[in-house]
Amino acid sequence: TCQFQLSKDSAIDLSPLKRETPPDYVYYNDNVFYVINLCAPTIKICNGIEGSFASVWNANTYACIQTIGGGSPKASYIDEQNHFRGVNLNYSNAIVQIACDQAYDRPALVNVVDNKVNGVSQYTFYFKSKSVCTNYSVPTEDHWSGTAIFIVILLILVFMYLGYGAYMTTREGQYLSFTDAIPQKEFVMNLSLIHISEPTRPLYISYAVFCLKKKKKKK
């Protein structure tokens, strides 16, 4: 079967990834090449052993070195926080990672890595496909950026500062102009904005740095 339950409310059908014409996916790496199929055993049979989803072959002699996998894999998200990135198929000695990529109308095997653990090969097959993108919608950032939040907070603080100054200066019935109502007016009016750094965005939160400098008094 090519239908996998990823969570209580989410399932995926990978049947479009099954390769029949041409048969199997092939990836060359150094002196070996890998043959793999998804949702079905490989058409190319290794040493008469049927039912494996992948195998490793010697690129010089075309002799089969090893069969990979067998049975039904367990499916999971590549990223549990961002489901749209794609899915993993987890076998006993291999992982098939199918990443969402809108540029790949047809599935493509783009890399194979042999991660040996205590001398035993653990393979990771990297696919890219548009097919897995149809099951998820890429989330849009509907939240405010860190820079916007910072500016809003700064404006609130400025108005609170001005409001406090206006209150203190009019408490005894004195009505002053807008600039005269600013607390520590002389200090504030002598500041100038000299630099704003580029917003930094390591994750969903970004920030910018505003640099103020005291103006030099003219002699």
Rosetta blueprint (number, residue, H / E / L):
1 T L
2 C L
3 Q E
4 F E
5 Q E
6 L E
7 S E
8 K L
9 D L
10 S E
11 A E
12 I E
13 D E
14 L L
15 S H
16 P H
17 L H
18 K L
19 R L
20 E L
21 T L
22 P L
23 P L
24 D L
25 Y E
26 V E
27 Y E
28 Y E
29 N E
30 D L
31 N L
32 V E
33 F E
34 Y E
35 V E
36 I E
37 N L
38 L L
39 C L
40 A L
41 P L
42 T L
43 I L
44 K L
45 I L
46 C E
47 N L
48 G L
49 I E
50 E L
51 G L
52 S L
53 F L
54 A E
55 S E
56 V E
57 W E
58 N E
59 A L
60 N L
61 T L
62 Y L
63 A L
64 C E
65 I E
66 Q E
67 T E
68 I E
69 G L
70 G L
71 G L
72 S L
73 P L
74 K E
75 A E
76 S E
77 Y E
78 I L
79 D L
80 E L
81 Q L
82 N L
83 H H
84 F H
85 R H
86 G E
87 V E
88 N E
89 L E
90 N E
91 Y L
92 S L
93 N L
94 A E
95 I E
96 V E
97 Q E
98 I E
99 A E
100 C E
101 D L
102 Q L
103 A L
104 Y L
105 D L
106 R L
107 P L
108 A E
109 L E
110 V E
111 N E
112 V E
113 V E
114 D E
115 N E
116 K E
117 V E
118 N L
119 G L
120 V E
121 S E
122 Q E
123 Y E
124 T E
125 F E
126 Y E
127 F E
128 K E
129 S E
130 K L
131 S H
132 V H
133 C H
134 T H
135 N H
136 Y L
137 S L
138 V L
139 P L
140 T L
141 E L
142 D L
143 H L
144 W L
145 S L
146 G H
147 T H
148 A H
149 I H
150 F H
151 I H
152 V H
153 I H
154 L H
155 L H
156 I H
157 L H
158 V H
159 F H
160 M H
161 Y H
162 L H
163 G H
164 Y H
165 G H
166 A H
167 Y H
168 M H
169 T H
170 T H
171 R L
172 E L
173 G L
174 Q L
175 Y L
176 L L
177 S L
178 F L
179 T L
180 D L
181 A L
182 I L
183 P L
184 Q L
185 K H
186 E H
187 F H
188 V H
189 M H
190 N L
191 L E
192 S E
193 L E
194 I E
195 H E
196 I E
197 S L
198 E L
199 P L
200 T E
201 R L
202 P L
203 L L
204 Y L
205 I L
206 S L
207 Y E
208 A L
209 V L
210 F E
211 C E
212 L E
213 K E
214 K E
215 K L
216 K L
217 K L
218 K L
219 K L
